[in-house]
C-alpha cells in the first residue's frame, strides 16, 4: 500500500496539542481557533454524510469541512463558487498582474498591527493604481482593480504583499469611450513604486499621529515621536512593485485567479515528509532562477511560521476597486462592454464551477447525491482536540 500523502492537518493533529500547551501565552485566540479547525477538518468529529453516485451506485463517506479560510483542505468549493461569480466581470481585453510588496521594516510594524496596516496597504495600492491611471499623461481613464492580500513567501516567512489583476484599459472621464493601454504595457513600474511608497508612508504616519498604531517587544521604543521619525528614515527609498506580462485572454485570467485568490500559506502538495519532529517541504527560490528546493524545519518552527499568516477576524483579503467596486460594478462593466461591442460573458468552463466537484470519482459520468447523514462524534472531537475523556 502506498503511503498516504502528508497533510497540514496531520502535522497539527500530531503536534498541535503540545505546541499549544507550550506556547499558549503567546498565541492569539484567532491562531488557536485556526489550529483547532484544521485539526478537526474532515474528521468524524464534525460529522458528515454518505453519498451515492446516481449512475454507477458508488458510495463514499464525506466528512464535513471546517470551512476555515486558513485550511488548505477547504478552499476548492469556495474557490469554484467565487470564480463562477467572477466570470461575469471579465472583459475581452488584455489583463495585467501587478504585485506591491512591503519592505521588512514596515512588515515588522504590520505584524503587530495587522488589521490596520493591511487596510492601509489596500488603500495605498488602490489609490496608486487608480490615480496614475487617471493621469492624462499616462492612461487618462478609470480602471478596475482586483486585489488579493498574501502575507507569506515561499519559505513561510512573513512577507505582506498584494497581487493585483487589472484590465488593460478603462473608461474615459466622460464615460463615452473605452481607452486601451499600450500593448503589453499598463503603467510605468518606477512611477507606481514611488507613488505607492509615498502614499503608504503618509497613511501610516497619519495612523501614528492619531494613536492607532501599537508597538510591542522590540518595537516599543517607536511609540516615541523622535524614535518613530528616525525609524522611518531607515525605510528603503525603492519599494518593490513588479508587473508581469499580460495574460493571453479572459479565460487565462480566470484560471490564474483560481491559483491566487483562495491560496493559503502552504498547500498539501508542497509537503514532502514528517520525520523525527521535522517537516520537509518544497519551495521555489526566485533568486536562483526559480529552482525548486527542499527546506526542512523543526515542527515548532513550521507551526510558528504557518501561524504568522492568520488573518484578523472578518478581514477581507480579496477586494475590488474602481470599475470593479461593488456599488457600481454591474452598471460600469455593462457600459464597458457596450463601448467594446462585446457580448455578455459566456458560462464558465466546467472546471471552474462547483458542480464539477460533485462528479463521481469512479465512473466520471454520474453525480454524487447525499443519501444519509452522519452526526458529529463527540468522542472523536475530544480526542482530536487533545481533551481527555471523562
C-alpha positions as CSV (number, residue, x, y, z in Angstrom):
1,X,0.0,0.0,0.0
2,X,1.4,3.4,-1.0
3,X,1.9,5.8,1.9
4,X,-0.8,8.5,2.2
5,X,0.3,12.0,1.3
6,X,1.2,14.2,4.2
7,X,-1.2,17.0,5.0
8,X,-1.0,20.1,7.1
9,X,-3.9,18.7,9.3
10,X,-1.8,15.6,10.0
11,X,1.1,17.7,11.4
12,X,-1.3,19.8,13.5
13,X,-3.1,16.8,14.9
14,X,0.1,15.1,15.9
15,X,2.0,18.1,17.3
16,X,-0.7,20.8,17.7
17,X,-1.8,20.0,21.3
18,X,1.8,20.0,22.6
19,X,2.6,23.2,20.7
20,X,-0.5,25.0,22.2
21,X,0.4,23.8,25.7
22,X,4.0,25.2,25.4
23,X,3.1,28.5,23.6
24,X,-0.4,29.2,24.9
25,X,0.6,32.5,26.4
26,X,1.9,33.9,23.1
27,X,-0.9,32.6,20.8
28,X,-3.9,34.7,19.9
29,X,-7.5,33.4,20.1
30,X,-7.6,33.5,16.3
31,X,-4.5,31.4,16.0
32,X,-5.8,28.8,18.5
33,X,-9.1,28.7,16.6
34,X,-7.4,28.1,13.3
35,X,-5.3,25.3,14.7
36,X,-8.4,23.7,16.2
37,X,-10.4,24.0,13.0
38,X,-7.7,22.5,10.8
39,X,-7.2,19.6,13.2
40,X,-10.9,18.7,13.1
41,X,-11.4,19.3,9.4
42,X,-12.9,16.3,7.6
43,X,-13.0,14.0,10.6
44,X,-15.8,12.2,12.3
45,X,-15.7,15.0,14.9
46,X,-17.5,17.3,12.6
47,X,-20.0,14.8,11.3
48,X,-20.6,14.2,7.6
49,X,-22.8,12.4,5.1
50,X,-23.0,9.3,2.9
51,X,-23.1,10.0,-0.9
52,X,-24.0,7.7,-3.7
53,X,-23.4,8.0,-7.5
54,X,-26.7,8.3,-9.4
55,X,-25.1,6.4,-12.4
56,X,-23.0,3.6,-11.0
57,X,-24.0,3.3,-7.4
58,X,-20.5,4.1,-6.0
59,X,-20.7,5.1,-2.3
60,X,-18.4,7.2,-0.2
61,X,-18.4,8.9,3.2
62,X,-17.7,12.6,3.2
63,X,-16.8,14.2,6.5
64,X,-17.7,17.8,6.9
65,X,-15.1,20.5,6.3
66,X,-14.2,23.1,8.9
67,X,-14.7,25.9,6.3
68,X,-11.9,27.9,7.9
69,X,-10.2,30.1,5.2
70,X,-6.8,29.2,6.5
71,X,-7.4,25.5,6.0
72,X,-5.8,24.2,2.8
73,X,-8.4,21.4,2.5
74,X,-11.4,23.8,2.4
75,X,-10.7,26.1,-0.5
76,X,-11.8,24.1,-3.5
77,X,-15.5,24.7,-3.2
78,X,-15.2,28.3,-2.1
79,X,-12.8,29.0,-4.9
80,X,-15.0,27.4,-7.6
81,X,-18.1,29.3,-6.4
82,X,-16.2,32.6,-6.3
83,X,-14.7,32.1,-9.8
84,X,-18.1,31.3,-11.2
85,X,-19.4,34.7,-10.0
86,X,-16.3,36.5,-11.3
87,X,-16.9,35.2,-14.8
88,X,-19.4,37.9,-15.3
89,X,-16.8,40.6,-14.5
90,X,-14.4,39.7,-17.3
91,X,-13.9,42.0,-20.3
92,X,-12.5,41.0,-23.7
93,X,-9.2,42.9,-23.2
94,X,-5.7,42.0,-22.1
95,X,-5.2,41.8,-18.3
96,X,-2.1,42.6,-16.2
97,X,-0.7,41.3,-13.0
98,X,1.0,43.8,-10.7
99,X,2.5,43.0,-7.3
100,X,3.1,45.5,-4.5
101,X,5.4,44.4,-1.6
102,X,6.2,46.0,1.8
103,X,9.9,46.2,2.9
104,X,11.0,44.4,6.0
105,X,11.0,47.5,8.3
106,X,7.3,48.1,7.5
107,X,6.4,44.3,7.7
108,X,7.6,44.3,11.4
109,X,5.1,47.0,12.2
110,X,2.4,45.3,10.1
111,X,2.6,42.1,12.1
112,X,1.8,44.0,15.3
113,X,-1.0,46.0,13.7
114,X,-2.4,43.5,11.1
115,X,-5.9,44.8,10.6
116,X,-4.8,48.5,10.5
117,X,-1.8,48.1,8.3
118,X,-3.4,45.6,5.9
119,X,-6.2,48.1,5.4
120,X,-3.6,50.9,4.7
121,X,-1.8,48.6,2.3
122,X,-5.0,48.0,0.3
123,X,-5.8,51.8,0.3
124,X,-2.3,52.7,-0.9
125,X,-2.3,50.1,-3.7
126,X,-5.8,51.1,-4.9
127,X,-5.1,54.8,-4.9
128,X,-1.7,54.3,-6.5
129,X,-3.0,52.4,-9.5
130,X,-6.2,54.5,-9.9
131,X,-4.5,57.9,-9.6
132,X,-1.7,57.2,-12.0
133,X,-4.1,55.6,-14.5
134,X,-6.4,58.6,-14.3
135,X,-3.5,60.9,-15.1
136,X,-4.0,62.2,-18.7
137,X,-0.2,61.8,-19.3
138,X,-0.5,58.1,-18.6
139,X,-3.8,56.5,-19.4
140,X,-6.4,59.1,-18.6
141,X,-9.0,56.6,-17.6
142,X,-10.8,54.9,-14.7
143,X,-9.5,51.4,-14.3
144,X,-10.7,48.3,-12.4
145,X,-8.5,46.5,-9.8
146,X,-9.0,43.1,-8.2
147,X,-6.5,42.9,-5.3
148,X,-5.6,39.8,-3.1
149,X,-3.5,40.0,0.0
150,X,-0.8,37.4,0.6
151,X,1.4,37.5,3.7
152,X,3.8,34.7,3.0
153,X,6.9,33.9,1.0
154,X,7.9,30.5,-0.4
155,X,9.6,29.6,2.9
156,X,6.5,30.7,5.0
157,X,8.3,33.8,6.3
158,X,6.2,36.9,6.9
159,X,6.1,38.9,3.7
160,X,3.0,41.1,3.2
161,X,2.2,41.9,-0.4
162,X,-0.8,42.4,-2.7
163,X,-1.4,40.8,-6.0
164,X,-3.5,42.9,-8.4
165,X,-5.2,41.9,-11.6
166,X,-6.0,44.9,-13.8
167,X,-7.8,45.1,-17.2
168,X,-5.7,46.8,-19.8
169,X,-7.7,50.0,-20.2
170,X,-10.6,51.9,-18.7
171,X,-13.4,54.3,-19.0
172,X,-12.8,57.8,-20.2
173,X,-13.7,60.5,-17.6
174,X,-16.9,61.3,-19.5
175,X,-17.8,57.6,-19.8
176,X,-18.2,57.9,-23.6
177,X,-15.3,55.8,-24.7
178,X,-13.0,52.9,-23.7
179,X,-9.3,53.8,-23.5
180,X,-7.0,50.9,-24.1
181,X,-3.4,50.9,-22.8
182,X,-0.5,50.2,-25.0
183,X,0.1,46.6,-26.0
184,X,1.9,44.7,-23.2
185,X,2.3,47.9,-21.1
186,X,-0.1,49.2,-18.5
187,X,1.7,51.8,-16.3
188,X,5.3,52.6,-15.5
189,X,6.6,50.5,-12.6
190,X,9.0,53.1,-11.3
191,X,6.2,55.7,-11.1
192,X,4.0,53.1,-9.4
193,X,6.7,52.4,-6.9
194,X,7.3,56.0,-5.9
195,X,3.6,56.8,-5.6
196,X,3.0,53.6,-3.6
197,X,5.8,54.4,-1.1
198,X,4.7,58.0,-0.7
199,X,1.0,57.2,-0.1
200,X,1.6,54.2,2.2
201,X,4.0,56.2,4.5
202,X,1.6,59.1,4.5
203,X,-1.3,56.9,5.6
204,X,0.9,55.1,8.1
205,X,2.2,58.3,9.7
206,X,-1.4,59.6,9.9
207,X,-2.3,56.4,11.9
208,X,0.7,57.0,14.2
209,X,-0.3,60.6,14.8
210,X,-3.8,59.6,15.7
211,X,-2.5,57.0,18.2
212,X,-3.8,54.0,16.3
213,X,-0.5,52.1,15.9
214,X,0.6,49.8,18.7
215,X,4.2,48.6,19.4
216,X,5.4,45.6,21.4
217,X,8.6,43.8,22.4
218,X,11.5,45.1,20.3
219,X,9.4,47.9,18.7
220,X,8.2,49.5,21.9
221,X,10.5,52.5,21.6
222,X,8.8,53.5,18.3
223,X,5.9,54.9,20.4
224,X,8.1,58.0,20.9
225,X,7.8,60.5,18.0
226,X,11.5,61.1,17.7
227,X,12.2,57.3,17.5
228,X,9.3,56.9,15.0
229,X,10.7,59.5,12.7
230,X,14.2,58.1,12.9
231,X,12.8,54.6,12.1
232,X,11.0,55.9,9.0
233,X,14.4,57.2,7.8
234,X,15.6,53.6,7.7
235,X,12.9,52.6,5.2
236,X,14.4,51.9,1.7
237,X,13.8,54.5,-1.0
238,X,12.9,51.9,-3.6
239,X,9.9,49.7,-2.9
240,X,9.3,46.5,-4.9
241,X,6.5,46.8,-7.5
242,X,6.5,44.1,-10.1
243,X,4.5,44.0,-13.3
244,X,4.2,40.7,-15.1
245,X,3.5,40.4,-18.9
246,X,-0.2,40.4,-19.8
247,X,-2.4,37.3,-19.8
248,X,-3.5,35.6,-23.1
249,X,-7.2,36.4,-22.5
250,X,-10.1,36.4,-20.0
251,X,-10.1,32.6,-19.5
252,X,-6.4,32.7,-18.7
253,X,-7.2,35.4,-16.1
254,X,-9.9,33.1,-14.6
255,X,-7.5,30.2,-14.3
256,X,-4.8,32.4,-12.9
257,X,-7.2,33.9,-10.3
258,X,-8.0,30.4,-9.2
259,X,-4.4,29.9,-8.2
260,X,-4.2,33.1,-6.1
261,X,-7.5,34.1,-4.6
262,X,-8.0,31.2,-2.2
263,X,-4.4,30.2,-1.7
264,X,-3.2,29.6,1.9
265,X,0.3,29.8,3.3
266,X,1.2,26.3,2.2
267,X,-0.6,23.6,0.2
268,X,-0.5,19.9,1.0
269,X,1.2,19.1,-2.3
270,X,4.3,21.0,-1.2
271,X,4.6,18.9,1.9
272,X,7.2,16.1,1.5
273,X,7.7,14.4,4.8
274,X,7.4,14.4,8.6
275,X,10.2,12.6,10.4
276,X,11.8,12.9,13.9
277,X,10.0,16.1,14.6
278,X,11.0,17.8,11.4
279,X,8.9,18.9,8.4
280,X,10.2,18.9,4.8
281,X,8.6,20.9,2.0
282,X,9.2,22.2,-1.5
283,X,9.9,25.8,-2.2
284,X,10.7,27.9,-5.2
285,X,13.8,30.0,-5.0
286,X,13.1,33.1,-7.1
287,X,16.6,34.4,-6.6
288,X,18.1,31.3,-8.1
289,X,16.2,31.1,-11.4
290,X,13.0,29.8,-9.7
291,X,14.6,26.5,-8.9
292,X,12.7,24.0,-6.8
293,X,14.4,23.3,-3.5
294,X,13.6,21.5,-0.3
295,X,13.5,23.1,3.2
296,X,13.4,21.2,6.5
297,X,12.2,22.9,9.6
298,X,11.5,21.6,13.1
299,X,7.8,21.1,13.7
300,X,7.8,24.0,16.2
301,X,9.3,26.4,13.6
302,X,7.0,25.1,10.9
303,X,3.9,25.7,13.0
304,X,5.1,29.1,14.1
305,X,5.6,30.2,10.5
306,X,2.2,28.9,9.5
307,X,0.5,30.8,12.3
308,X,2.2,34.1,11.2
309,X,-0.3,34.2,8.4
310,X,-3.6,34.0,10.4
311,X,-5.7,37.0,9.4
312,X,-7.7,39.2,11.7
313,X,-11.2,38.0,12.3
314,X,-13.5,39.2,9.5
315,X,-10.8,40.8,7.4
316,X,-11.5,40.8,3.7
317,X,-8.3,39.7,1.9
318,X,-9.9,39.9,-1.6
319,X,-11.0,43.4,-2.6
320,X,-12.1,45.2,-5.8
321,X,-11.7,48.9,-6.7
322,X,-12.6,51.3,-9.4
323,X,-14.7,49.8,-12.2
324,X,-14.9,46.6,-10.1
325,X,-16.0,48.2,-6.9
326,X,-19.3,46.6,-5.7
327,X,-21.6,49.7,-5.6
328,X,-21.3,50.4,-9.4
329,X,-19.6,47.3,-10.8
330,X,-22.6,45.9,-12.8
331,X,-23.5,49.2,-14.4
332,X,-19.9,50.2,-15.2
333,X,-19.0,46.8,-16.7
334,X,-22.1,46.9,-18.8
335,X,-21.0,50.3,-20.1
336,X,-17.5,48.9,-20.8
337,X,-19.0,46.0,-22.8
338,X,-21.2,48.4,-24.8
339,X,-18.2,50.5,-25.7
340,X,-16.1,47.5,-26.6
341,X,-19.0,46.0,-28.6
342,X,-18.6,42.8,-26.5
343,X,-21.2,40.1,-26.0
344,X,-22.2,39.2,-22.4
345,X,-19.8,36.7,-20.9
346,X,-20.3,33.0,-21.6
347,X,-20.9,30.4,-18.9
348,X,-17.6,29.4,-17.2
349,X,-15.9,26.2,-18.2
350,X,-16.9,23.1,-16.2
351,X,-13.5,23.0,-14.3
352,X,-14.3,26.5,-12.8
353,X,-17.8,25.5,-11.4
354,X,-18.5,23.9,-8.1
355,X,-20.8,21.4,-10.0
356,X,-17.7,19.7,-11.3
357,X,-16.7,18.8,-7.8
358,X,-19.9,16.7,-7.4
359,X,-18.9,14.3,-10.3
360,X,-18.4,10.7,-9.4
361,X,-14.7,9.9,-8.9
362,X,-15.2,6.3,-10.1
363,X,-17.3,6.4,-13.3
364,X,-16.9,10.1,-14.1
365,X,-20.4,10.2,-15.6
366,X,-22.7,10.4,-12.6
367,X,-23.1,12.8,-9.7
368,X,-22.7,12.1,-6.1
369,X,-26.0,12.5,-4.2
370,X,-26.4,12.7,-0.5
371,X,-28.3,9.7,0.9
372,X,-27.6,9.8,4.6
373,X,-26.3,12.0,7.5
374,X,-23.5,11.2,10.0
375,X,-23.8,13.1,13.3
376,X,-20.7,14.6,14.8
377,X,-18.7,12.3,17.1
378,X,-18.2,13.8,20.5
379,X,-15.5,11.3,21.4
380,X,-13.6,11.9,18.2
381,X,-13.9,15.6,18.8
382,X,-12.4,15.3,22.2
383,X,-9.6,13.1,21.1
384,X,-8.6,15.3,18.1
385,X,-8.7,18.3,20.3
386,X,-6.5,16.6,22.8
387,X,-9.1,16.5,25.6
388,X,-9.2,13.6,28.0
389,X,-12.4,11.6,28.2
390,X,-14.3,11.9,31.5
